[in-house]
């Protein structure tokens, strides 16, 4: 059978665009469809705009800290509207780049929602296209907790576009998005209450880092209400009231729900195409990104494995190599570094102490907790935590973690060492770059604790 295309990708986010362009580079005839703007969550509703707001809000501290270095800065204030407008201009620019990259790669762009309507057949805006392979790269979207008044809350999509900075904000959730926005709103000057149902933010991360970060967030004035679940949101005079299950309430101008994301699988025709979803509602794929339906593949957040942009991109490129370069390629999901752009940020690669103790037998844990040199003059009470988790028998560094300024930048380089399974002795042989914070990672002499294998 003759097909219109070799690959048709549904969803022009980072993963879909990367897979499509790489497939085209391997000589495939490729089309992509998108029902919002080309660019996807990371570029338009996630990583990029979020980080621009983190930068924007963080200047408040820079300005305060400058005093300790002799500066007098008067009348500094944030014009939130201008920040949002500047951010939007940058997103327009990036959207344009994405479109041009696709065009330059000879990938046909179809505007509209794609739906699989028959084997090898996708319908977009009333037109049918056929393709040898179909790639579902539709990402995910925020989910809200179903409580009365949930519609009064905003989610991360809207939080990025608020025309004015709310004076008082309540954030429900303790994950990546919740702590990042708590930091943005707080640094920009809002009163922030964060409601988490566990005892600490960032479940799943290294416990000591979670505790340390939470302490720093509280020092910055974020009120964290732990062990609490939301019950309802009501309109009250002058704003909104978030009431918790135990009857406590907080009156605010804005309630944000950052309670997780869910794969975009609705309305794609997946069921009739024979694509199986797993229990969490994500598309089930094998290590080569193949779904249960022949000729249909999936990558990125819609498969809900490691929901990070660079992972989706790597999965997409691996798929392009498998399908169009004659090289069956598995995506390696091991030791993927990540960062939470909280203030201060947290970054991590490999295993946290708790997971390593279970998976690696006896481990040695090295930590450094210190006031960064920069704050010797600013007087700011902020401490950096660095941590290495080492498998005792092999001396391989199985995890590196940091909470503190520049943690994401430092972790990117450390991730190479952890991915390469270097040993603690390799770290020890590395000469420090002085004076930096990062040098602590090669100066940790004695373990802070030795953790026995679980009995
Ligand atoms: P997460 O799954 O990380 O966090 C969801 C939070 O909501 C958790 O604290 C969870 O609590 C809480 N929650 C869930 N349901 C309820 C409920 N019914 N009542 C109260 N609290 C609830 O999701 P995010 O939305 O923060 O992020 C989604 C994904 O996006 C992340 O996993 C990450 O992969 C990606 N991401 C990455 C970023 C980065 O790399 N910097 C930034 C932002 C997102 P509990 O822990 O108790 O379950």
Boltz pocket constraint, residues with backbone or C-beta under 6 A from the ligand:
constraints:
  - pocket:
      binder: B
      contacts: [[A, 145], [A, 172], [A, 173], [A, 174], [A, 175], [A, 176], [A, 177], [A, 178], [A, 180], [A, 195], [A, 196], [A, 197], [A, 198], [A, 202], [A, 203], [A, 228], [A, 229], [A, 230], [A, 258], [A, 259], [A, 260], [A, 261], [A, 306], [A, 307], [A, 308], [A, 338], [A, 339], [A, 340], [A, 341]]
      max_distance: 6.0
